[in-house]
Amino acid sequence: MFDDRSAAADEHASRVREMFGTIAARYDLLNHLLSGNVDKRWRRRVAKRLSERLPATGARILDVACGTGDLTKTLFEFTGAGVVGSDFCRPMLQVAASKIAQQASISFVGGDALSLPFPENAFDAATIAFGLRNLASVRKGLEELRRVLKPGGTVAVLEFSRPTVPGFNLLFQLYFSKLLPLVGGLVSGSRKAYEYLPRSVSKFPDQEELAVLMREAGFDEVSYENFTGGIAALHLGKKPASESGN
């Protein structure tokens, strides 16, 4: 049974890696186009919230599932911290590296979010934006984020969630399931990737459910903030100060 689960997880990861590799060249364009550029504002708010929780000097941040590096870059611009972006999709990392040349405080490392290539207690903060729902195991992904955090470190999870404005949820679902796959498919050449997006969001825990999962994964002081009427939500948590690792 264990081998079957591992094989399923590997197959899931392979599909996701291939899908994102296919759309890497148009990924940024479509993110900004399909969100009306609101995704940029969301990332700035994540960076601002983290900047309030970091040490004054020498802070290190890990941006997991960094994709093309938009959040990685924003984190550095807002915090001045050393930032490491990690992703398992090489075409995405190549785009990220091309956007952030000649910046010694930012680096990119290939790595699987379920088995991060970093030691325990290595970072003051860890982020994952629109990547947690793509993992074969949300719980294991959260545990890995906790493992690499220093005791007292902060995790920030930015994900699509459930709209909270009355009547807005139906409009959002229509846009997500109908218009987004059409436009995304035309521009990227891969309608399949943009049909996957609404399916993955529909299966992902809502705001309260994700908060519960974070607490179960060992985070304290878990809270969340809705963005744009709950289209997305930022969840924050803290690795217990008494904990030195798993």
Secondary structure, DSSP 4 states (H G I P E B T S, - for coil): -HHHHHHHHHHHHHHHHHHHHHHGGGHHHHHHHHHTTHHHHHHHHHHHHHHTTS-SSS-EEEEET-TTSHHHHHHHHHH--EEEEEES-HHHHHHHHHHSTT-TTEEEEE-BTTB-SS-TT-EEEEEEES-GGGSS-HHHHHHHHHHHEEEEEEEEEEEE----STTHHHHHHHIIIIIHHHHHHHHHS-HHHHHHHHHHHHHS--HHHHHHHHHHTT-EEEEEEEEGGGTEEEEEEE--TT----
